[in-house]
Amino acid sequence: MSLIWFPLLFICLGGFPFGHAQKFSTRPAVVNIGAIFTFDSTIGRVAKIAIEEAVKDVNSNSSILQGTKLLVTMQNSNCSGFLGMVEALKLMEKDIIAIVGPQSSVVAHIVSHVAKELQVPLLSFAATDPTLTSLQFPYFVRTIQSDLYQMTAVADVIDYYGWKEIITIYIDDDYGRNGISALGDQLAQRRCKISYKVPIPPGLEVSRSEILDRLVNVALMESRVIVLHVNPDSGFMVFRVAQYLRMMGNGFVWIATDWLSSVLDSRSPLPSDIMQSMQGVLVLRHHTPESDKKRAFASRWAKLTGGSLGLSSYGLYAYDSVWLVAHAIDAFFNQGGVISFSNDSNIKNLEGGQLRLDALSIFDGGDLLLDNILHSNLVGLTGPIRFNSERSLVLPAFDVINVIGTGFRRIGYWSNYSGLSTIPPEALYDRPPNRSMANQKLYAVIWPGETTVKPRGWVFPNNGKQLRIGVPNRVSFKEFVSKVQGTENLFKGFCIDVFVAAVGLLPYAVPYRFIPFGDGHENPSYTELVTKITTGFFDAAVGDIAIVTNRTRIVDFTQPYVASGLVVVAPFKKLNTGAWAFLRPFNGLMWAVTATFFIVVGIVVWILEHRINDEFRGPPKRQLITILWFSLSTMFFAHRENTVSTLGRFVLIIWLFVVLIINSSYTASLTSILTVQQLSSPIKGIESLKSTDEPIGYQVGSFAEHYLSEELNIPKSRLVPLGSPEAYAKALQDGPKKGGVAAVVDERAYIELFLSTQCKFRVVGQEFTKSGWGFAFPRDSPLAIDMSTAILQLSENGDLQRIHDKWLMRSACQMESAELESDQLHLKSFWGLFLICGVACFLALLIYFFQIMNKLWRGSAPDSVTGGSSDMKSGRLRRFISLIDEKSDNSNKRRKVERSLSENDKQKQWGNDPQTEITNRNSIHNIN
């Protein structure tokens, strides 16, 4: 009985070396290691043979340990934490320097305390509990992939198929609980969740009736995706009970972790009744890359076992664990390490009775050996054996297999490097990592029920519960949704018909009942209605609910069945085409600038033509009339004055182009004004409405209030709640001066219905938000996805339009041939033309005055100036003015003409031909 207390002494011990030590030679003849696992288990039977063969191979290889023999002592833990502790202590009495194992995560948690106390490394080939990698267990080294990666693979598979909620069935111990906890964390990162957890008692004491009770509850749940993380004995019982309950048929998804693949690899083929109960199950298996070394060992394995026991991945990891510790011991000796043990002072101080506590010693070289293990870099049967900074094996990967018929087939791979693929992970390591959804692939799956159609993953719960659907109890715009008079839970309207039609397209029954929300006196707050879903008061909300940002943060919406957005509606007046309608194409500034440019261009052309063109000379009154006539006649391209100077023609060409554009624009605008009825409103849209201080109406309960105050920063004092279309009309007709509003801001769907009977108002400006109406469901609800698909079907087959026409088709006033007043033509549309014309005038004048100044300086003789400087300046000014006003001297031209005539008439005399003389004189007179 004293042995019962023996393991309890070591859970709270601290390690301090004792003075006594046993010393060995640097390279002893034998090195003792231990192995702890359950001999009579699926993993243990394979591991026992693999460890024995690994020890043989190490001892027969002269390149390792250099003559030192490796001796392994095996202890059976029987998957019991208590027995595993006892067996570990027995091993420690034999001067063990490393232990391969334990197999069970439960045993590993307990034995790791002993390993830490005595500084003996544990190399576990099967304990996959993710929490074992914590700093609490520094001497625990996992030589297989952690369940953290396996659960990441499971989460990726679930996300790949688009499922959002799952059910987990697991062993209620460290292995099961911690594995499912890791799965929950990974699912949360993908916006998925575990909706129901089913723990199973560990060990063999679980009965069929207990599992039956648990699976009955699972069958009543909404989710149909089940992850099974158990041991083989309880797992096969779960499958048999699930088959009995018809939970292995259409619509169900079963995903088993690597416990099942270890059985399929080592004991295949299984009995037909067991295989029949697992058809369509997805299974994960530790991936080990193909290699010549692995194939050779598999061939050798078949000879050793005679085909009675298959080689699973656990056997490969157990084999590599022995080689890993052998390489670490060899490096330990090469570094001068000496195998020695020291007594533990804590143990010495304990009164152990008949317990042989003094036989337990601390391995002095434990730290060095552990460091060599963690810094190993070799290639084994399972591939590269290296550890990362978190003390996990690098390049984690799993096979994804599908149970079919009497066996299974691989449908793809998962690796932490690239996710799901149909290509072996080692072929992807040379490529850049790509975890995009488009790159995730698996082969086709035969699902439970022998179907290739991907299961939906959920059904409506078969437990008699009805959905509580909140419906707004509206008092206005009842065409969308309204309660039937004299009833409590009956509703009608456009939104209700759309919901009922969509539910009718679902491939399963959805029991529901409508619950009115609101007091019936005014429209309720839709934000409060949506919030009721998050508290669980409602299971969904149906009605004219706008999909806006603050609501999408707390619930999921279906596909919009109505496109909508906020618009501004305002009163208008018709503009008559009166006597002064011809002035409306241009605004006042445009008219002023255009008239100014007509005058300016006339003056510029007069300045440029005055000296050389007789048509621009004469008395001042005549010249003023010429300027006005010339400038205004260019509007009709009817000017009769010719321009002879190059600069004048340049300015005129530019100006005629400007006049052409202005005439064309004016004609087009005036045509529109005279042929189309124009409507005028002081409000042009939301921007002009914001710039005023006038009150704005909105519908009670609508999100428009929040948007106007929070997004557009319009003071709440300007916002006026209105409860009905009649209130809209009255407030708009009264206007701000009589206590009404300048405009109403509401969703387009409501406004279109309002305008179908109110022809005195119009939508002004553009729709300034884009949204739609949808049905609200709790976050990650699969019903929202199916309802969205049903709404799309309604849209495609025309039923949605027919429902719309039934409730919302009205004789709309907006069908009249009338348009809201278009904007007048403003200066901003033509300033570029006026700028070009102005620059042309300025350049022409600049060149002209430069020419005049040049003539002024050339014509000023030095001796002509006899007075002072003031007389000189005034003289130059008079000379400058006279140059501008005087007619240009054409004597040079006259001499050229006379010379040309004399040369042409060399054979004639002036007096011999009177007629020719008269003609020549007339020519000369015309030149003058």
Buried (B, 14 or more C-beta within 10 A) or exposed (E): EEEEEBBEBBEEBEBBBBEEEEEBEEBBEEBBBBBBBBBEBBBBBBBBBBBBBBBEBBBEEEEBBEEBEBBBBBBBBBBBBBBBBBBBBBBBEEBBBBBBBBBBBBBBBBBBBBBBBBBBBBBBBBBBBBBBBEEEBBBBBBBBBBBBBBBBBBBBBBBBBEBBBBBBBBBBBBBBBBBBBBBBBBBEEBEBBBBBBBBBBBEEEBEEEBBBEBBEEBBEBBBBBBBBBBBBBBBBBBBBBBBEBEBBBBBBBBBBBBBBBBBBBBBEEBEEEBBBBBBBBBBBBBBBBEBEEBEEBBEEBBEBBEEEBBBBBBBBBBBBBBBBBBBBBBBBBEEEBBBBBBBBBBBBEEEBEEBEBBBBBBBBBBEBBBBBBBEBEEBBBBBBBBBEEEBBBEBBBBBBBBBBEEEBEBBBBBBBBBBBBEEBBBEBBEEEEEEEEEEBBBEEBBBBBEBEEEBBBBBBBEEEEEBBBBBBBBBBBBBBBBBEEEEEEBBBBBBBBBBBBBBEBBEEEBEBEBBBBBEEEBBBBBBEBBBBBBEEEBBBBBBBBBBBEEBBEBBBBBBBBBEBBBBBBBBBEEBEBEEEBEEBBBBEEBEEBBEEBBEBBBBBBBBBBBBBBEBBBEEEEEBEEBBBBBBBBBBEEEBEBEBBBEBBBBBBEBBBBBBEEBEEBBEEBBEBBEEEEBBEBBBBBBEBBEEBEBBBBBBBBBBBBEBBBEEBEBEEEBBBBBBBBEBBBBBBEEBBEEEBBBBBBBBBBBBBBBBBEBEEBBBBBEBBBEBBBBBBBBBBBBBBBBBBBBBBBBBEEEBBEEBBEEBBEEEEBEEEEBEBBEEBBEBEEBEEBBEBBBEBBEEBBEEBBEEBEEEBEEEEEEEEEEEEEEEBEEBBEEBBEEBBEEEEEEEEEBEEBBEEBEEEBEEEEEEEEEEBBEEBEEBBEEBE
